[in-house]
Amino acid sequence: MSTKTGCGAPLSLVRRIAVPAAAAAFLLAAAIVSLCAISLRKIANTVYVNSNALSVIAKQVSQDALEEQGFVTASSLAAHIAADIEDRLLHQENYVRTLAAALTAVYSNPDMYVPRSLPVVADGAKPPDNKPFLSLAPGVELAQAQNEAYLAANCASILNVLNTLPMGIAGANIGTETGIVIALDKTNSANVRYDPRKRPWYIRAKAKNDVSWSDMYVDIRGRGISVNCAVPFYEMSSGKKTLRGVVSTS
């Protein structure tokens, strides 16, 4: 008896086609699975090999990235420090210029100011804590320098401003052409009696007739490495400009 399928073809014919086809499909599937297995093993092996290479590359990239980040951080820090130092030096110069201008006003108009005394600190003695004091160059006696010293002492209040400014300034000095030194030392180091007229900062500012910066040097009072800013001051009288001294900070 011939039985038909829903499509109208005999069932036996369908079976003759279907069985070999099924067998072929099975064999093809098996072959595909086998190939896939081989391919997967190759892929896995390739991935493993490449993963090692990628790991090395990743480590190198990571190292490079860290070095780059370190360079950027160091550069940023250096720029920040440089900006901070520049700001401090600018404040230092402005302070010295202000003090020099005040001394020029005092020396140019002495009758407008009342003499002010300051404690005299001997060589090797400790100055008063964070207060201006008077010192004299070797060979200079107070009797011969007192009038000028007490006139210049009118600017002691500007020296006191150092105690309120966080600028890293260790001290300030007013040195005169007559060998007077009026100073404020924030470190309270022992006083060293010296002639300001022979100091490099004094000679340099006097010669330049303007603000002068030093290179780094060892401080005479033992306060370490310093950088000095100095500005001359004058007496202005009858149109004549006479040097009276130099102001400096370290």
C-alpha positions in Angstrom: 0.0 0.0 0.0 1.4 3.3 -0.9 1.0 6.0 1.7 1.4 9.6 0.8 2.8 12.4 2.9 1.2 15.6 3.4 3.1 17.1 0.5 1.9 14.4 -1.8 5.1 12.3 -2.2 5.2 8.6 -1.3 6.5 7.9 2.3 9.0 5.3 1.1 10.6 7.9 -1.2 10.8 10.3 1.7 12.4 7.6 3.8 15.0 6.8 1.1 16.0 10.4 0.9 15.7 11.2 4.6 17.8 8.3 5.9 20.9 9.0 3.9 20.5 12.7 4.4 20.2 12.2 8.1 23.3 10.0 8.1 25.2 12.6 6.0 24.0 15.3 8.3 25.2 13.3 11.3 28.6 12.8 9.8 28.8 16.4 8.8 27.8 17.5 12.3 30.5 15.1 13.7 33.0 16.6 11.4 32.1 20.1 12.3 32.3 19.3 16.0 35.7 17.7 15.5 36.9 20.7 13.5 35.4 23.0 16.1 37.2 21.1 18.9 40.5 21.4 16.9 39.8 25.0 16.2 38.9 25.7 19.8 42.1 24.1 21.0 44.1 26.2 18.5 42.2 29.3 19.5 42.8 28.5 23.2 46.5 27.9 22.5 46.7 31.1 20.5 44.9 33.0 23.3 47.2 31.6 25.9 50.3 32.6 23.9 48.9 35.9 23.1 47.7 36.5 26.6 51.3 36.1 27.8 52.4 38.6 25.2 49.5 40.9 26.1 50.5 40.6 29.8 54.0 41.7 28.9 52.7 44.5 26.8 50.2 45.5 29.6 53.0 45.5 32.1 55.1 47.8 29.9 52.1 50.0 29.2 51.3 50.1 32.9 55.0 51.0 33.6 55.0 53.7 30.9 51.7 55.0 32.3 53.1 55.2 35.8 56.3 56.9 34.6 54.2 59.3 32.6 52.0 60.0 35.6 55.1 60.4 37.8 56.5 62.8 35.3 53.3 64.8 35.2 53.0 64.8 39.0 56.7 65.9 39.4 56.3 68.6 36.8 53.1 69.9 38.5 54.8 69.8 41.9 57.9 71.6 40.5 55.7 74.3 38.9 53.8 74.7 42.2 57.1 75.1 44.1 58.5 77.5 41.6 55.3 79.6 41.7 55.4 79.6 45.5 59.1 80.7 45.6 58.5 83.4 43.0 55.6 84.7 45.1 57.8 84.8 48.2 60.6 86.6 46.5 58.2 89.1 45.1 56.8 89.8 48.6 60.4 90.0 49.9 61.4 92.6 47.3 58.2 94.7 47.9 59.0 94.7 51.6 62.6 95.8 51.1 61.5 98.6 48.7 58.9 99.8 51.2 61.5 99.9 54.0 64.0 101.7 51.8 61.3 104.3 50.8 60.4 104.9 54.4 64.1 105.4 55.4 64.5 107.9 52.4 61.5 109.8 53.8 63.0 109.9 57.3 66.5 111.0 56.2 65.0 113.6 53.9 62.8 115.1 56.5 64.5 114.6 59.9 62.7 117.4 61.6 59.4 115.6 61.2 60.5 112.6 63.3 61.2 112.1 67.0 64.4 110.2 67.9 63.7 106.6 69.1 66.1 104.5 71.1 66.8 100.9 70.5 68.6 98.3 72.6 72.3 97.9 71.6 73.4 94.3 71.3 77.0 93.5 71.7 79.0 91.0 69.6 78.0 87.4 70.5 75.0 88.5 72.6 71.5 87.3 71.9 69.2 90.0 70.5 65.7 90.6 72.0 63.1 88.1 70.8 61.6 89.3 67.5 62.4 92.9 68.1 64.6 95.4 66.3 68.0 96.1 67.8 71.1 98.3 67.2 74.5 97.0 66.4 77.6 99.0 65.3 80.5 98.2 63.0 83.8 97.6 64.6 85.4 100.9 65.4 82.1 102.8 65.5 81.0 104.1 68.9 77.5 104.8 70.0 78.3 108.4 71.0 79.2 109.3 67.4 76.3 107.4 65.8 73.5 107.8 68.3 71.7 110.7 66.6 71.5 109.0 63.2 70.7 105.6 64.8 67.8 107.0 66.8 66.5 108.8 63.7 66.6 105.6 61.6 64.9 103.8 64.4 61.7 105.5 63.3 61.4 102.7 60.8 61.6 100.0 63.4 57.9 99.5 63.2 58.3 98.4 59.6 60.9 95.9 60.7 58.3 94.6 63.2 56.0 93.8 60.2 58.3 90.8 59.6 56.8 89.1 62.6 53.4 89.0 60.8 54.4 88.0 57.3 54.8 84.3 56.4 57.3 84.9 53.7 60.2 82.8 54.9 62.3 85.9 55.7 64.7 85.2 58.5 65.6 88.8 59.2 66.1 92.3 57.9 69.1 94.7 58.2 69.4 98.5 57.8 73.0 99.3 57.2 74.2 102.9 56.9 77.2 104.7 55.4 78.3 105.5 58.9 78.5 101.9 60.0 75.2 101.6 61.9 73.2 98.3 61.7 69.6 98.2 62.8 68.3 94.6 62.5 65.6 92.2 63.4 66.4 88.5 63.5 63.5 86.2 63.6 65.7 83.2 64.5 67.2 85.1 67.5 70.7 84.0 66.5 73.6 85.4 68.4 74.6 88.8 67.1 77.7 89.1 64.9 79.2 92.6 64.9 80.1 93.5 61.3 80.6 96.5 59.0 77.7 96.6 56.6 79.6 98.7 54.2 81.9 95.8 53.5 79.2 93.2 53.0 78.6 92.0 49.4 74.8 92.9 49.5 75.7 96.5 50.5 78.4 96.9 47.9 76.3 95.4 45.2 73.1 97.5 45.8 75.2 100.6 46.2 76.9 100.1 42.9 73.7 99.1 41.1 71.8 102.0 42.7 68.7 99.8 42.6 67.3 96.5 43.9 69.9 93.8 43.9 69.6 90.0 44.4 72.4 87.8 45.6 73.3 84.2 44.8 72.8 81.7 47.5 75.4 82.1 50.3 76.1 81.0 53.9 74.5 83.5 56.3 76.9 85.4 58.6 74.8 84.7 61.7 74.8 80.9 61.1 71.2 80.6 59.9 72.1 78.5 56.9 71.8 79.0 53.2 70.3 82.4 52.3 69.3 84.5 49.4 69.5 88.3 49.9 67.5 91.2 48.5 69.0 94.7 49.0 67.8 98.2 48.1 69.6 101.5 48.7 68.0 104.5 50.5 68.9 108.1 50.3 68.6 111.6 51.7 66.8 113.9 49.2 67.7 117.5 50.0 67.6 120.6 47.7 67.3 118.4 44.7 70.4 116.4 45.7 70.3 112.7 46.2 72.8 111.3 48.7 73.2 107.6 49.5 72.7 107.0 53.3 72.6 103.2 53.4 71.2 99.9 52.2 68.3 97.8 53.4 68.5 94.0 53.0 66.6 90.9 53.9 67.6 87.3 53.9 
